[in-house]
Amino acid sequence: MSQHLTVVNHPLVQHKLTLMREKTTSTAVFRQLLREISQLLAYEVTADLPMTTQTIETPMQEMQAPVLDGKKLALISILRAGNGLLDGVLELIPSARVGFVGLYRDEKTLQPVQYYFKVPTELNDRLVIAVDPMLATGNSSVAAIDLLKGAGAENIRFLCLLAAPEGIARMKEAHPDVQIVTASVDERLNDAGYIVPGLGDAGDRMFGTK
């Protein structure tokens, strides 16, 4: 995993992402695909978790077996679209602590406005994975990471489905210590701040709203 950006080129990830991009894909199918792809991305973002061993009894004998080390990691959903990624990752890591950062984008300024913040305790002792399907302008993502660092988080990774070059640059400038794991770096942002070619508004497509 590179220091700042990892693009997950696994064939299953890329295939499912293509299906999600299709504008004719239904809300139900989009939601299921997001759940599936989030688990594949979670596999990548957790690839180097610290390990230790403990003594267990197999049906054959006693052994020293590998287990995760340290405090349970924290998954932070950047509302509302982050919940789609959160659900899939939680199926893979059901013991994770969960937090929520509520931000909405002011359509005139494209700046994030905070409306909710509730996260687990002792973030400084946990790997913190912030999830949001889209890294577009990067403004909301940077604001969310600012809040998490303010709450004590020191080891943060950002998991997204799509990233725009502008968002990656914004995050690297503001938080060079935060690794980004994504399924695709798309071409650019349009004038409205949406990723192109992208897949539209992830929240709207996930929840069937406009």
C-alpha positions as CSV (number, residue, x, y, z in Angstrom):
1,M,0.0,0.0,0.0
2,S,1.5,3.3,-1.0
3,Q,1.8,6.1,1.5
4,H,-1.0,8.2,0.2
5,L,-3.1,6.5,-2.6
6,T,-4.0,2.9,-3.4
7,V,-6.2,2.1,-6.4
8,V,-7.8,-1.4,-6.1
9,N,-7.7,-2.9,-9.6
10,H,-9.0,-6.3,-8.6
11,P,-11.2,-7.6,-11.5
12,L,-14.3,-8.1,-9.2
13,V,-14.0,-4.6,-7.9
14,Q,-13.8,-3.1,-11.4
15,H,-16.6,-5.3,-12.8
16,K,-19.0,-4.3,-10.0
17,L,-18.0,-0.7,-10.3
18,T,-18.9,-0.7,-14.0
19,L,-22.4,-2.1,-13.1
20,M,-22.8,0.7,-10.5
21,R,-21.9,3.4,-13.1
22,E,-24.6,2.2,-15.5
23,K,-27.5,4.7,-15.1
24,T,-30.1,2.0,-15.7
25,T,-29.0,0.0,-12.6
26,S,-31.8,0.0,-10.1
27,T,-31.6,1.3,-6.6
28,A,-31.9,-2.2,-5.2
29,V,-29.1,-3.6,-7.4
30,F,-26.9,-0.5,-6.8
31,R,-27.2,-0.9,-3.0
32,Q,-26.3,-4.6,-3.2
33,L,-23.3,-3.9,-5.5
34,L,-22.1,-1.2,-3.1
35,R,-22.3,-3.7,-0.2
36,E,-20.3,-6.3,-2.2
37,I,-17.7,-3.8,-3.4
38,S,-17.2,-2.3,0.0
39,Q,-16.2,-5.7,1.4
40,L,-13.6,-6.1,-1.3
41,L,-12.3,-2.6,-0.6
42,A,-12.3,-3.4,3.1
43,Y,-10.1,-6.4,2.4
44,E,-7.5,-4.0,0.9
45,V,-7.7,-1.2,3.5
46,T,-7.1,-3.7,6.3
47,A,-4.4,-5.7,4.6
48,D,-1.7,-4.7,7.1
49,L,-3.5,-4.7,10.4
50,P,-1.2,-5.6,13.4
51,M,-1.3,-9.2,14.5
52,T,-0.5,-11.2,17.6
53,T,-1.0,-14.8,18.6
54,Q,-3.0,-16.6,21.2
55,T,-3.2,-20.2,22.4
56,I,-6.2,-22.1,21.1
57,E,-7.2,-25.8,21.0
58,T,-8.0,-27.3,17.6
59,P,-9.7,-30.7,17.4
60,M,-6.2,-32.1,16.9
61,Q,-3.9,-30.2,19.4
62,E,-3.0,-26.9,21.0
63,M,-1.4,-24.2,18.9
64,Q,-0.4,-20.6,18.8
65,A,-2.8,-19.0,16.3
66,P,-2.8,-15.5,14.7
67,V,-5.4,-12.9,15.8
68,L,-5.8,-9.2,15.4
69,D,-3.9,-7.1,17.9
70,G,-4.8,-3.9,19.8
71,K,-8.1,-2.1,20.3
72,K,-11.0,-2.7,17.9
73,L,-10.8,-0.4,14.9
74,A,-13.2,2.4,14.3
75,L,-15.4,2.8,11.2
76,I,-16.6,6.3,10.6
77,S,-19.4,6.9,8.1
78,I,-19.5,10.3,6.5
79,L,-23.3,10.8,6.2
80,R,-25.4,10.0,4.4
81,A,-23.8,8.1,1.5
82,G,-21.1,6.6,3.7
83,N,-23.6,4.3,5.3
84,G,-23.7,2.2,2.1
85,L,-20.0,1.4,2.4
86,L,-20.3,1.1,6.2
87,D,-22.8,-1.8,6.0
88,G,-20.6,-3.9,3.9
89,V,-17.4,-3.3,5.9
90,L,-19.3,-4.1,9.1
91,E,-20.3,-7.5,7.8
92,L,-16.5,-8.2,7.4
93,I,-15.5,-6.6,10.7
94,P,-18.6,-6.9,12.9
95,S,-16.7,-6.1,16.1
96,A,-15.6,-2.6,14.9
97,R,-16.7,0.5,16.7
98,V,-18.8,2.8,14.6
99,G,-19.1,6.6,14.4
100,F,-20.9,9.1,12.2
101,V,-19.9,12.5,10.8
102,G,-22.8,14.5,9.3
103,L,-21.8,17.0,6.6
104,Y,-23.8,18.4,3.8
105,R,-22.4,20.5,0.9
106,D,-23.6,24.0,0.5
107,E,-24.6,24.0,-3.2
108,K,-23.5,27.6,-3.7
109,T,-20.1,27.5,-2.0
110,L,-19.5,23.8,-2.3
111,Q,-18.2,24.0,1.3
112,P,-19.1,21.4,3.9
113,V,-21.5,22.3,6.8
114,Q,-21.5,20.1,9.9
115,Y,-24.7,18.9,11.4
116,Y,-23.8,15.7,13.4
117,F,-20.7,14.2,15.0
118,K,-20.7,11.1,17.2
119,V,-17.6,8.9,17.3
120,P,-16.1,6.1,19.6
121,T,-13.8,6.8,22.5
122,E,-10.1,6.4,22.5
123,L,-9.6,7.1,18.8
124,N,-5.9,7.7,19.4
125,D,-5.5,4.0,20.1
126,R,-7.5,2.8,17.1
127,L,-7.1,2.5,13.4
128,V,-9.8,4.8,12.1
129,I,-11.3,4.1,8.7
130,A,-13.5,6.9,7.3
131,V,-15.9,5.8,4.5
132,D,-17.6,7.9,1.9
133,P,-18.3,6.6,-1.7
134,M,-17.1,9.8,-3.4
135,L,-14.0,11.9,-3.0
136,A,-15.0,14.8,-5.2
137,T,-13.8,18.3,-4.3
138,G,-12.3,16.9,-1.1
139,N,-13.8,19.7,1.0
140,S,-16.2,17.4,3.0
141,S,-13.6,14.7,3.4
142,V,-10.9,17.2,4.7
143,A,-13.5,18.6,7.1
144,A,-14.4,15.1,8.4
145,I,-10.7,14.2,8.9
146,D,-10.2,17.6,10.7
147,L,-13.0,16.6,13.1
148,L,-11.6,13.1,13.6
149,K,-8.2,14.4,14.4
150,G,-9.7,16.9,16.7
151,A,-11.3,13.9,18.5
152,G,-7.9,12.3,19.0
153,A,-7.6,10.1,15.9
154,E,-3.9,9.6,14.8
155,N,-4.0,6.6,12.4
156,I,-6.7,7.4,9.8
157,R,-7.4,5.8,6.4
158,F,-10.0,7.1,3.9
159,L,-12.0,4.5,1.9
160,C,-14.0,5.6,-1.1
161,L,-15.5,4.2,-4.3
162,L,-14.5,7.0,-6.7
163,A,-12.0,9.8,-6.4
164,A,-11.4,12.8,-8.6
165,P,-7.8,14.2,-9.0
166,E,-8.9,17.4,-7.4
167,G,-10.1,15.7,-4.3
168,I,-7.0,13.6,-4.0
169,A,-4.8,16.7,-4.3
170,R,-6.9,18.5,-1.7
171,M,-6.7,15.6,0.8
172,K,-2.9,15.2,0.2
173,E,-2.4,18.9,0.9
174,A,-4.5,19.0,4.0
175,H,-3.8,15.5,5.4
176,P,-0.7,13.9,3.7
177,D,-0.7,11.3,6.5
178,V,-4.1,9.8,5.6
179,Q,-4.0,6.9,3.1
180,I,-6.7,6.9,0.5
181,V,-8.0,3.6,-0.8
182,T,-10.3,3.8,-3.9
183,A,-11.6,1.7,-6.7
184,S,-11.0,4.3,-9.4
185,V,-9.5,7.7,-10.0
186,D,-11.8,9.4,-12.5
187,E,-11.1,12.1,-15.0
188,R,-12.2,15.3,-13.3
189,L,-14.9,17.3,-11.6
190,N,-17.6,19.1,-13.6
191,D,-18.8,22.7,-12.8
192,A,-21.2,21.4,-10.2
193,G,-18.5,19.6,-8.3
194,Y,-19.6,16.1,-9.4
195,I,-17.1,13.4,-10.5
196,V,-17.0,12.7,-14.3
197,P,-17.6,10.1,-15.7
198,G,-18.6,9.1,-12.1
199,L,-21.8,7.4,-11.3
200,G,-24.0,10.4,-10.3
201,D,-25.0,11.2,-6.7
202,A,-24.2,8.1,-4.7
203,G,-26.7,8.9,-1.9
204,D,-29.5,9.5,-4.4
205,R,-28.8,6.3,-6.2
206,M,-28.5,4.3,-3.0
207,F,-31.6,5.6,-1.3
208,G,-33.7,6.3,-4.4
209,T,-34.0,10.0,-3.8
210,K,-33.5,13.1,-6.0
